[in-house]
Amino acid sequence: MRTFFATAALAASLLATPAWALDLNGAMGSLPQAKAAGLLGEQPNGYLGVVNNQNNAAEIARLINQARKSEYQRLARDNNLQLPDVETMAGKKAIEKTPGGQYILVNGRWMTK
């Protein structure tokens, strides 16, 4: 009986605590589902945007955008380009590759492609 109450207390404390922070691998794994669910979308600036802030959407976007920025900086440096030019090229490509039904930012408004 004592074990039952200890287990129940542990389960209750786990349910009451906020979700564990994601790492980049977790964010990358969650990205397709988050985009398909309409939580995240692609922006012309090459970064993800939060369409509907549920289920760690902002954290997924933050982690992936951080990784994207590092990659864009590397590409800019290695190819003697300006960072905004790389971001714009990446944004255009990401929007082109976005499947129908997912969100993209057009003229400051979220739209389904």
C-alpha positions in Angstrom: 0.0 0.0 0.0 2.9 2.4 0.8 4.4 1.7 -2.6 1.1 2.5 -4.3 1.0 5.9 -2.6 4.6 6.6 -3.4 4.0 5.8 -7.0 0.9 7.9 -7.2 2.7 10.8 -5.6 5.5 10.5 -8.1 3.1 10.4 -11.0 1.2 13.4 -9.8 4.4 15.4 -9.4 5.5 14.5 -12.9 2.1 15.6 -14.3 2.3 18.9 -12.4 5.7 19.9 -13.7 6.2 21.7 -17.0 7.3 19.7 -20.0 11.0 19.0 -20.2 13.0 21.4 -22.4 13.6 20.2 -25.9 17.0 19.8 -27.4 17.7 20.4 -31.1 17.3 16.8 -32.0 13.9 16.7 -30.3 12.9 19.9 -32.0 13.9 18.6 -35.4 11.9 15.4 -34.8 8.9 17.4 -33.8 9.1 19.9 -36.7 7.1 17.9 -39.4 4.2 17.3 -37.0 4.2 20.9 -35.7 4.1 22.2 -39.3 1.4 19.7 -40.3 -0.6 20.7 -37.3 -0.5 24.4 -38.3 1.7 25.5 -35.3 4.7 26.6 -37.3 5.3 28.0 -40.7 8.0 29.2 -43.0 8.9 32.9 -43.4 10.6 34.7 -46.2 13.5 35.6 -43.9 14.6 31.9 -43.8 13.3 31.3 -40.3 10.3 29.5 -38.8 7.5 31.5 -37.3 5.0 30.6 -34.7 1.5 30.4 -36.2 -0.2 29.0 -33.1 1.8 28.8 -29.9 0.8 25.4 -28.5 2.7 22.2 -27.6 6.2 23.7 -27.4 5.9 25.4 -30.8 7.9 28.5 -29.7 10.6 26.3 -28.3 10.8 24.2 -31.5 11.1 27.4 -33.6 13.7 28.9 -31.3 16.0 25.9 -31.3 15.7 25.3 -35.1 16.0 29.0 -35.9 19.2 29.1 -33.8 20.7 26.3 -35.8 19.5 27.8 -39.1 21.2 31.1 -38.2 24.5 29.4 -37.4 24.3 27.6 -40.8 23.4 30.8 -42.6 26.3 32.6 -41.0 28.7 29.8 -42.1 27.3 29.9 -45.6 27.6 33.7 -45.8 31.2 33.6 -44.5 32.3 30.7 -46.7 30.8 32.2 -49.9 31.6 35.9 -49.2 27.9 36.8 -49.0 25.9 39.1 -46.7 23.8 37.3 -44.0 20.5 38.9 -45.1 21.1 37.6 -48.7 21.6 34.0 -47.4 18.5 34.3 -45.2 16.4 35.5 -48.1 17.6 32.8 -50.4 16.9 30.2 -47.7 13.5 31.6 -47.0 12.5 31.5 -50.7 13.7 27.9 -51.0 11.9 26.8 -47.8 8.6 28.4 -48.9 8.9 26.8 -52.3 9.4 23.4 -50.6 6.6 23.8 -48.2 3.8 21.3 -49.0 0.2 22.5 -49.7 -1.9 22.9 -46.6 1.0 24.2 -44.4 1.6 27.8 -43.4 3.8 30.4 -45.1 4.1 34.1 -44.3 3.1 36.2 -47.2 3.1 40.0 -46.9 3.0 39.8 -43.1 0.1 37.4 -42.9 0.0 33.6 -42.3 -1.6 31.8 -45.2 -1.9 28.1 -46.1 0.0 27.2 -49.2 
